[in-house]
């Protein structure tokens, strides 16, 4: 009865617009007070334990690195280089949009950072070139989800902590799925370009490509430092995040000289605010997940699923549906923190590698960022583009088709995610 009350309270609070962290934390506190099973101080203890993890130190530094890149003008250089590479294709700026997101993914690791930073540049450039607003928003929203799949990735750090999985292996596992997402989205852009007779936005010339590469070279070293350092064993993910922040700061202050004291102060405040929100969500979701685990809800759910079927294909389909639905309503970090203890025992019993499942889970939740009622990326792009939220949702819907196709491919062909981790780590 109390467990049902816990879920009802969370649902009602979310319906009334209460922030997810407060909804989870308050509901958990009420449950513990009413149950009388443990002292109420356990809430504080479990919340502190939830964020008391060395790998989580990577979170604020990856956020800082993304903010520094957006403010220092690094994203502009990446966009210009991507335009030199693929802008000559029909519907060129759509392809540039996807390509720039792939490069930026190797620096930021957050879909919202991609949408709010690079997305602003992309939408403005596309609309100035005569593309309609709906197409511009749709391709920008879809391409922003590549960020948390290609390393580094904030959701993968959270998943690695919750699942006790190797963050380095998770990063390696995201490469091929992320590139598949990019290829599928570029195919969708090509179809749109042919159907709507979009123009070629730039002529291809080796001189232009070389000039764009020279201008963006130092910026392009950022993902090399982060990903190469982690996969090469030079850095832990946390150390790589610190190195990325220091490098972005160096570029902004000494090389490009675009970071003024005022801008640096704003970056600091934005980073503190975003980090506080993320950590508060992790802390509140940790106590909620602990309640589920200590009351054997996770075991009962696993037994229920396995009683229905032990067919791995059907179970993976069921889990995908669950994750897609949850992603529509719940913020990514909270969903990972709550659902990993619930779903991981099921996939482990089926012999599915936790690293592979991590990629599948995060890909599901990224698609959830593009769907209402939460649709965080859609809200961000609606604000920066001036396009109404409802139109943004409709514009993004067609791009869900290639993303779901990649999701199913990655789900049922584990080699796509496990090839690199096996090659590099096992």
Secondary structure, 3 states (H helix, E strand, C coil): CHHHHHHHHHHHHHHCCCCHHHHHHHHHHHHHHHHCCCCCHHHHHHHHHHHCCHHHHHHHHHHHHHHHHHHCCHHHHHHHHHHHHHCCCECHHHHHHHHHHHHHHCCCCCHHHHHHHHHHHHHHHHHHCCCCHHHHHHHHHHHHCCCCCCCCCHHHHHHHHHHCCCHHHHHHHHHHHHHHHHHHHHHHHHHHHHHHCCCECCCCCHHHHHHHHHHHHHHHHHHHHHHHHHHCCCCCHHHHHHHHHHHHHHHHHHHCCCCCHHHHHHHHHHHHHHHHHHHHHHHHHHHHHHHHHHCCHHHHHHHHHHHHCCCHHHHHHHHHHHHHHHHHHCCHHHHHHHHHHHHHHHHHHCCCCHHHHHHHHHHHHHHHCCCCCCCHHHHHHHHHHCCCHHHHHHHHHCCHHHHHHHHHHHHHCCHHHHHHHHHHHC
